[in-house]
Amino acid sequence: MFSALFNRRPPLNEHSIRWLFDAYGWAFRNLSGSIFHLQTRLVLADDAHFPAEVQSVQGRAELIFSKAAEYAGMSHWPWQVLDSTHYHLRTKVVPPRDARQAFHGAHRLKLDAALPIIYEARLVANREVLVASFSRMLAEYLVRGLGELPPGGAPRWSHGIDLVAIFMGFGVIYANSLPLFLRGAALDIRGGRLVEEDHLSRWDATYALAIFCALKRIPKREVLPHLKRPLRGFFSRAVSDVAMRKRELQVLHGLSDPVILERHRA
């Protein structure tokens, strides 16, 4: 009896849960509900999603990034994948405001310069961590072009980037890799220390993944085997908690493209 009562408690505090649902609403208001329902998939760091035929560090990084950009609906953006010796280039290029996600086969965007994607060579051997790093860079470029700040305003901007990476389908990879990939992603440094509190925790990311699965109708049995063991019990609790929040889910469905949503429900 006491065990059942304990399991009914929300897996996160209510403030964090409200922010995650609000952040999904922000993502739907500013990104494409049609792409989310018809194109976005749950991306896994396996051979099926990220083939590894190339042996060189640069070639492998380019191949993995090209697949990540495809899953994110951003393969039509012009990219240049560079190692960390080129990090100084990353802040010099700003995507135009009309650069958005698109369906497969979209015409390539015409920009004055390719957008740099900087990777740490030491991460290339760890495919999941590398993909997590790439997904955050893609999300950051996308968020930089939005006209609306995430819930909570500028102080939550970095959290919003994390949420968009999960919104784009990289939730399993993201939750599994936190906080490992942050140490190789050239984050903000204060006093010589990485500021991990400026990013979602692995528990926040796992709850956000549960929201993604509810919206995409992905059963938890398709997710659990791919999560690291410490996250599995929490994810199961999060899935149950999200399922009970019908009003919040209804709001998110209402923010999606209504025509696509009806087709999705049919």
N, C-alpha and C positions, 0 to 999 in steps of 0.2 A: 504493500500500500504506500509506504513512505517513498519507495523507489519510483512508483508511478507519479506521485506528486512532484518529486524532484525533476523527472523527465519533462514535466509540463512547463517548467520554468523556461523563459526565453534563453537561448544560448548566448546572447549578447545583451548588454544593457539597452533599454528602450531608446535612449538618445542615439546610439550608434545605428540601431535598426531603422529608426525614422530617417536618419541621414542617408542610409543606403537606398531606401525606397525613394526618397526625394531626389537623390542623385540619378537613379534610373529615370525618373520623370524628366529631369534636366537633360539627360542623354536623348530621350525620345523627342523632346521638344526641339533639339538642335541637330540631331542626326536622323537617319532615314529609318522609319519603322518598317517600310517595305523591304529594305535590305536586311534588317534584323530578322524578319519573319521568313523571307524567301531565300536568302543567301547565307546569312551567318550560321556557322556550325560550331559545335563543340570541338575545339582543336586539341589534339593530343601530340605529345612529342615522341611519335613513333615513326617507323619506316614508311607507313602508309601515308602519313601527312608530310613527313620531311625526309625524302630519300637522301641517302648519304653516299652517292657514287663518287663524288669528288674527294680527293685525298688532301690536296693542298689546303692550308689554313684559309687563305683568301678565297679560293674557289668554294670551299665548304660554307664559309660565311655568306658569300653571295647567293649560293643556292638556297640556303636555309632562309635568308631574308626574303628572297623572291617569293617563296611559298608563304611566308608570314604576311607579306604585303597583299598577296592574292586573297588569303582568308580574311584579311581586314577590309577588303573592298577598296584597296588603295594601290593596286598594281599599275594603274594608269598614271600615277604620279611619277615624275622623273627622279630616280634615286641614284646615289653614288655611295657604295659601301666601302668604308675606309677603316683602317686600323687606328688605334688610339693615338698614334703619333700625329694624327690630323685633327685632334679634338678641338683645336682653336677655330676650325671652320664651322663648327656646329651652331654657333650663335649668330653667324653672319647672314644666314639665309632665312627669310620669313615667307611662308607660303601665302599665296593670295587668298582673299576671303572666299572666292568662288571654288576653292579646292575642297572637294567633299568626297565621301565614299561614293562608289558607283558599282553597278552590276558588272559581271564578267563581260569582257569584250568592249568596254568603254574606250572611247578615243583617248589617246595619251594626252595629258595636260602639257601645255606649252609654257614653260617657265624660262626665265633668262639663264638660270643655273640649276643644275640638279641639286636636290636636297641631300645633304650628307647624313649618312647613317654610320655612327662610329661604334666600333665593337672592340672589346678587349680580347686579344689573341688567346689569352689563357682560358677564356670561357668557351672557345670553339669545341674543345673536347667534351664539354658537357652540353649536349643538345638542348635539354630542357631549360637550363639556366640561360643559354644564349637566346632561345626563342622568347623567354620572359623579358629579357633585356630589349630585344627587338620590338616586342609588342608594346612595351612602354614608350619607346621612341616614336612608334607609329601613332599611338594615342596622343602623345604630346604634340606632334605636328597637327593632329586633327583638332585638339582642344585649343591650340593657339589661334586657329581660324574662326572660332565660335564667337558670337556676339554676346553671349550670356555667361557669366561666371557660375561655377557650380554652387550648390547650396552652401551657405556659410561665407560666400564671397572669396576674395583673394587669399585669405589664410587657408582655405581648403582647396586651392587650385591644384596642388600636387595630389591630393586625395582624389580629386576629380579625374586626373589623368589615369590613376590606378583603376578607378571604376570603369572608365571607357575601355581600357585594355580588356577587362573582364566582359564588358558589354559586347565587345567585338568577337568573343568566343574563346579567349585565352585563359579562362578562369582556373581550370585544372593546373595548367602550366604555371600560372602566376602564384596560386596558393602553395603549390609544391616548392616553388623556388624562393619564396620570401623567407628570411631576408637575404638569402645568399646572393642573388643577382644584384642587389642594391650596392654591394661593395665593389662591383665591377662596372657600374653604370654611370660613373662620374657624377654623383649626386652632390647636393649642397654640402659643404663642409664648414662647420663652425668650430673654431678652436682645435682643428685637426681631427675632429670626430664626425663621423657620418650622422646625419640627423634622421634617424629612422622613424621618429615620431611624426615626421612630415609625410609619412606614407601609411597606407592601410596596413594593419596587422594581418598576419596569416589567417586569423579568425574572422576579421572583417571580410577579407577576400573570399574565404570559404562560404560565408553567409551570402555574399554577393553572387557567388557561383550558384547557390541554391535558388536565389531569385531568378537567375538566368535560366536554370533548368525548369523552373515552374512556368516561366513565360514561353519557353520553347517546348514544353511538354516532354522533357527528357527524363525518363525514370532513373531513380538513384542507382539502380543496379548497373546501369551503363556507365556510371561515374565512379562509384566506390572503388573498383579494382585499380583505378588509375591514380587515386589519391594516395599520398604517403600515409602510412598507418596511423600516426598521431592525429590526422585530420578526419579520419573516417567516421568515428563516433560523433564528432562535432557536426560533420556534414549531415548525417542522418537526423540529428536533432534540428538542424537548421531547415532541412527540407520539410519536416513536420511543422515547424513553427511558421514557415512561409505559407504552407498550404492552409493554415488557419486564418491567415490575414487576407481574407477574400476582398475586403473593401480596398486595401492597398493595391492588390493585384488588378482589381477592376479599374482603378484609376489609371494604372499603367497601360492596360489594354485600351482604354479610351484615348490615351495619348498617341497610340499607334495609328497608322493610316487606316481609316475605317473600312475602305474597300478591300484592302489587303487582309485586314483582320478577319472580315467575314469569310474570305476565301480560305484563310488559315484555319478557321474554326470548322469549315464544312467537312 
